[in-house]
Amino acid sequence: MSDLAKKLEKEGDIAADFLEGLLDIADLDGDIDMDVDGDRAAVEIVGGNLDHLVGRDGEVLDALQELTRLAVYRETGERSRLMLDVAGFRAARRTELVAIAQEAIDKVRAGEPSVALDPMTPFERKVVHDAVADNGLTSSSEGTEPHRYVVVHTSAESTSAE
């Protein structure tokens, strides 16, 4: 096992311990699944009714992910890029975002010089940037938080993947 894989596995273990403690304190049912997704640890809480851990548009999930990353940082002293999902929310959102990106890609290929999308979170913008790059086009992030959005371009105007 590579050093990176060991590091990511350790991050996942720390995150799982933190989340299990949180679930116990809140008296919530849920199991923790851990994996390594590319260059980051991926942890998911599954089972039970977990909608309140996702919140509106994933706001609670985003906050919970940041708390989990802080717990990992506290133990390791290193910043974590850990990705947390609850009940498949991020996985489903990723599928939606790829479809949104594909619509923009189709419009650009049909002749529009660029297509601006609605504001998105950093996670959402990253998914769109990756989908655009996989289709051989370029994209950039524009605007300021929380109104930052992706623009899909016909040519290499400027690329800013997050």
N, C-alpha and C positions, 0 to 999 in steps of 0.2 A: 504494500500500500504506500502511495506517495506521501510526502510530508504534507502537501496541500490537502489530500483526502483525509489524513489523520486530523489536521487542524479543523476542517469542516465538520468532521464527525464529532469532534470535541465540542464545537459550537452547538451542534444539534443536541448533544447530550445535556449541555448546560441549559439550553433553551427549553428542552423537554422538562427538566427538573423544575425550572422556574414556572412554566405553564401548569404543570401538575399541581404545584403548590397553590397557584392562583385559583385553579378549578376547585381544589379542596376548600380553600378559604371561602369561595363564593358558593360552595355546595352545588356545583354544576357537574353534570355527567358529560364525559367526553374522553376519548382516547387520543393519544399523541402518536402520529406517524412521522418518522424522520427519513430524510433522503438527502442526497447531494445532487443538486441540479446545476451542472456545468461547474462554475467557479463559486458557488454559494451553497450554504446549508439551506435546506428546505424543510420546514416543519408545518404539519397540519393538525388542527384539532378536528376530530370527526366524531359523529354520533350524537345522539340527544338533540334537543332543541337549542341550537346555538345562534339563532338569528340576532339576539341581543349582543353577541360578541362581534357581529359584523357591523351593525348599526346602519344608519342611512348612508347609502353610497359608499359603504366601507370605512366610514370615519372612525368607528370604534376599533375596527380591525387595524387600521393604520396606526392608531395610538397604541394598541396592544403590541404591534410589531416593534414600535420604537422602544417601548418598555422592555420587551424581550431582548432587543439589541443592547440596551443599557445593562441588562442583567449579564449578558455575555461579556460585555466590555469590562464590567466590574470584576469578573472572574479571570479574564485573559489579559486585560490591559490593551487589547487591540480592538479597533473598530470592526464591527461585523456587518456583512451585507446580507445577513440571514433574511430569507423570505418566509413570512408566516401566512398561512391560509387557514380559514375557518369554514368548515362544511362545504368546501369546493367553490367558495365565492370568487377567489382570484382566478381559479381555473376557468370558471364560466365567463368571467369578465374578460379574460385573455381571448377567448373564442369570439366574443362580441367585438373586441377591439380589432382583431385581425380582419373581421368582416367590414368594419368601418374603414380600416386602412385600405382594404381591397377596393371598396367603392371609390375612394379618393384616387387610388392608383388607376382605376379604369377611366376616371374623368380626365386625369392628366394624359393618359395614353390616347384618349379620344380627342385631345387637342387643347385642353385648358392648360395654361402655362403653370399654374399652381393652384392648390386647393388647401384652404385653411380649415382646420377642424375645431371643434369646441374645446374649451379649456379642459385640461386633464391633470391628474396627479403625476408625479415623476414616474411611478410604476407604469401607469397607462401610456405615457409618452414613450417610454422605453420599448414597450411592446409594439407600438405603432412604428417607431424608428426601425426596429428590427424587421418588421414585416415589409416596410418600404425597401430597405436595403436588400432583403431576400429577393425582391422583385426587380432589382437593378436600377432603382430610382434613388433620389436623394430626398432628405427631409431636414428641417431645422425646427428648433423650438424658439418661439417668440413670445413676447409679453413678459409680465412679471407675475410671480405667485400672488394670489392663488388663481390668476387668470392666464397662466402660461399655456400655450397651445402649440400644436404641430402644424407645420405647413409642408405639404408634399410638393416637390418641384419636378420639372421636366429635365433639368440639367443640374450639374454640380454647383449650385449657387452657394450654399453653405450648409454644412452638415453639423448638427449638434445632438448627438445621441447621449442620453443620460442613463 
